[in-house]
Amino acid sequence: MRNTIKQAIGETVQDMVNSGFKSSFTKVELDTLEVKIPEIQLTKDQITSIRKQMNISQMVFAKILNVSPSSVSQWEQGKRKPTSSTKVLLELLQKSPHLLDYRISA
């Protein structure tokens, strides 16, 4: 494949990934096209905002995420950062705060 075509395809796919467009590319295909999956960046204020949007305490938030209450407290104070997989879950909750409501039993 010519470099200019590869570059054009790569840029298009990167734009698709950045915009949240659903696609089904393999890691090898993305690597070949030099497409990067963006790193999830969440500030302590964003984490607090996610929890408050859900209208729950740190204790309940911790239970829902299956982490310790101490972890949630430290994230919100900026002392620690969530793991990569937890960041993905937090990003999903930021977009859909009621996503894990089913985990709260009445």
N, C-alpha and C positions, 0 to 999 in steps of 0.2 A: 504494500500500500504506500502510495506517495506520502511524503511527510506533510504536505499542505492539506491533503484530504484527511489524513489521520488527525492532524491538528484541528481541523474544522469539526470533525466528528467528536473529538475529545472535548472541545469547547462546548459543543451542543449538549453532550451528555453531562458535562460538569454543570451547565446551567440547569439541566433537568434535575440533577441531584440537589443543587442549591435551592431550587424552588419547591422541593418536596414532591416532585413528580414521581409517581410509582414506576419503577422499572425493574427488569430482571436480568441484570448483568452479573457475570461472575467476577470474582476478585481479579482473576487473570485478565479478563477483558478490560476491567477498569484500570488495572495497572498498565496494560498495553496502550490504552488511550490517555494515560497519565492523568486520570481523574482522581481527585482526592475527596474523601469523605470528610466534611468539616468537623472539627473538634467541637464538642459541646462545652460552651462556657456559661456557667451560672454563677452569679454573685450571691453573697450571703443574703442580700436584700431580695433577690429574685426567689431564693429558696423559701424565705419567710413569707413572701407574697403568695407563693404556690400553696403553702400550708394554710394561710389565712383565707385564700379564695375557697379552699375546701371547708373552711370554718371548723377546724379541728385543733386540738391541743398538740403540743410536741409529742406527748406520750402516745396519743392515738396515731399520729403521723408515723411515728417510729414503728408501731405495730403493723400498720398497713404496708410499710416499706420493708418490713422484716429486718430492721436495724435496731440498734440500741437507742434509747432516749438520749443518752450522752452524745451519740453521733449527731443526731438532729440538732441538739443544742450547740455543739461545736461548729457545725456547718453554718448555723445562723449567726454565730459570733465571728465567723471567718477564721477560726482556729484550725479547722480541717476542711478538706474537700471530699465530696462524695466519690465513690469509685466510679469507674467508667460505666458499668452497667446501671448503677443507680442514677447517674446523670441522664441516661437514656430514658429511664422511667420518670424522672423529674421533668424532663423536657416534654414527655407525653402528657403528664399531669398539667403542665403549664398551658398546653393547647386544649386539653379536655379535663378540667378539674374533677369531673364526676366519674372519670374512667374506672376508678377503684372503689366506688361506693359499695359495690357488692361485697367487699371485704369487711364492711362494717355490719355486723349482724345486730338485729334489733332484739 
